[in-house]
């Protein structure tokens, strides 16, 4: 028997149906937002499953879409079920409120593309490397609290395994390989882990060497999460010190996708990137 979909996946399935109903009526997101007296971004979050829907909002949309009573009752039953907590709610002490939206997106994404200017992506970090990163960024927390956050990050890495493994494509600035986070021993183990990850079929890693010089993403990092297979769509995530920006407008997505494609073109191919990762580990004292 297949496993019961987790709440985030059920939210995305509900969102896909709401989007289909809206498009069948040839209504725009702005029209649905006007009916709810809310922002267009709220409708987008409902349709992509990032936000947990309220029954009254879904009921109002079903009125607008003139959904028959039988389908209406079914969709409202689904709405009540998708508000159950997701797995990461066991870590409410370790998940800042602003990060919950990203956790919801990551849990149901099928693709992850990113450019990282300074750090190994969280899904590819070793435990010791993650601890060093979090310790540096959270000086007010004790080791037990840092350990809790590291434990969450390690559990998030389960998205890279299993039948529905996330397809990850990362372009890393060469600085990621050279910055000795945690000291030489921790960094060597991290680079060896990164090299092993680069050999996995669902993970592609490219290194943007120093010799490239100036490039389209100079000075910042970003992620593009894709949701193929449900109602599709993508979202750009740009993390800040204690918050994040989410971009979903077509113009923004086109710009970031174009930038990602240019970075891939400038970076070393995966084979030469792997060679550079191995060499960087060997260069450590």
Secondary structure, 3 states (H helix, E strand, C coil): CCCCCCHHHHHHHHHHHHHHHHHHCCCCHHHHHHHHCCCHHHHHHHHHCCCCCCHHHHHHHHHHCCCCHHHHHHHHHHHHHCCCCCHHHHHCCCCCHHHHHHHHHHHHCCEEEEEECCCCCHHHCCHHHHHHHHHHHCCCCCHHHHHHHHHHHHHHHHHHCCCCCCEEEEEEEHHHHHCCCCCHHHHHHHHHHHHHHHCCCCEEEEEECHHHCCCCCCCCCEEEEECCCCCCCEEEEEECCCCEEEECCHHHHHHHHHHHHHHHHHCCCHHHHHHHHHHHHHHCC
